[in-house]
Each structure stands twice: as structure tokens, then as C-alpha cells.
Amino acid sequence: MSDVQTDHDTAAPAQRYRRRLSDKILIAFHQACDQGDFEVAERLLTVLEVTMTRSPTPPKRRRDVGSLVMAHERLWNLRHPVVQEYRTFR
């Protein structure tokens, strides 16, 4: 192997990690919800909370916190669907 690095070698890692880990976990959470795998979705939410709170700078942006809250709400709504009662009036 050669010790010479090409531009291609140095550019690959930068593109590979373009998205934040928390974004990737959130995408996986939504996929688990879409597939009805609520146990996995719940575990991914736990991991998402860990990644957001343990980073050197906690999530300051409202969008980050908002997306976490919305994810919890989505999972709760999927687990507790609203049953509408239809009544006929005579």
C-alpha cells in the first residue's frame, strides 16, 4: 500500500458523516414506527435522548428538542389510538 493520500481518500469520511448521529437515530425511529415495531421505536428514543444529553453542548436549538418531543408524542399516539364512537341518532 502507498502512503500517499489522494483527495478522494480525505473527502470520503467527511461525506460519510454528513448527518448527525441524532438525526440518523430519529430517522430509524420513524422507520420503526412506520413498520409498527413500537418496542424498537421506544428503545431508539432512549438512545436518542442519551445522544442529545451527553454531547458536550446540550441541544440548544428548539428544533432539536421539538423533534424529540414530537417523536415521544408520535409513539404515544400510535400506542394509544383514539377510538371514535359513532352513534346514530334516530
C-alpha positions in Angstrom: 0.0 0.0 0.0 1.0 3.5 -0.7 1.4 6.2 2.0 0.2 8.8 -0.4 -3.3 10.1 0.2 -5.5 11.2 -2.6 -8.2 13.8 -2.5 -10.7 11.0 -2.7 -9.4 9.4 0.4 -9.8 12.5 2.5 -13.2 13.5 1.1 -14.9 10.2 1.8 -15.0 10.4 5.7 -16.4 14.0 5.6 -19.4 12.9 3.4 -19.9 9.7 5.3 -20.7 11.6 8.5 -22.6 14.5 7.0 -25.7 13.9 9.2 -25.5 14.0 12.9 -25.9 10.7 14.8 -29.1 12.0 16.5 -30.6 12.7 13.0 -29.9 9.1 11.9 -31.4 7.7 15.1 -34.5 9.9 14.6 -34.9 8.5 11.0 -34.6 5.0 12.3 -37.2 5.8 15.0 -39.7 6.9 12.3 -39.0 3.9 10.2 -39.7 1.6 13.2 -42.9 3.5 13.8 -43.9 3.1 10.2 -43.3 -0.6 10.4 -45.3 -0.9 13.7 -42.3 -2.0 15.7 -43.0 0.1 18.8 -40.5 -1.7 21.1 -37.6 -0.8 18.8 -39.0 2.7 18.4 -39.1 3.1 22.2 -35.5 1.9 22.5 -34.4 4.2 19.8 -36.0 7.1 21.6 -34.0 6.2 24.7 -30.8 6.2 22.7 -31.7 9.5 21.1 -32.2 11.1 24.5 -28.8 9.8 25.5 -27.0 11.2 22.5 -28.7 14.5 22.8 -28.0 14.9 26.5 -24.5 13.5 26.8 -22.9 15.6 24.0 -20.6 18.4 25.2 -23.1 21.0 24.2 -26.7 20.1 25.1 -29.3 20.6 22.4 -30.0 24.3 22.5 -32.0 24.6 19.4 -35.7 24.4 19.8 -35.9 22.2 16.7 -33.8 19.5 18.3 -35.9 19.5 21.5 -39.1 19.9 19.5 -38.3 16.9 17.3 -37.7 14.8 20.4 -41.0 15.8 21.9 -42.8 15.2 18.7 -41.2 11.7 18.5 -42.5 10.9 22.0 -45.9 12.2 21.0 -46.0 10.1 17.9 -45.1 6.9 19.7 -47.7 7.6 22.4 -50.4 8.3 19.8 -49.5 5.1 18.0 -49.8 3.1 21.2 -53.0 4.8 22.3 -55.1 5.3 19.2 -58.2 7.4 19.5 -61.3 5.2 19.1 -64.1 7.3 17.8 -67.6 6.2 18.8 -70.1 6.5 16.1 -73.7 7.0 17.3 -76.7 7.1 15.1 -79.4 9.5 16.1 -83.0 8.5 15.5 
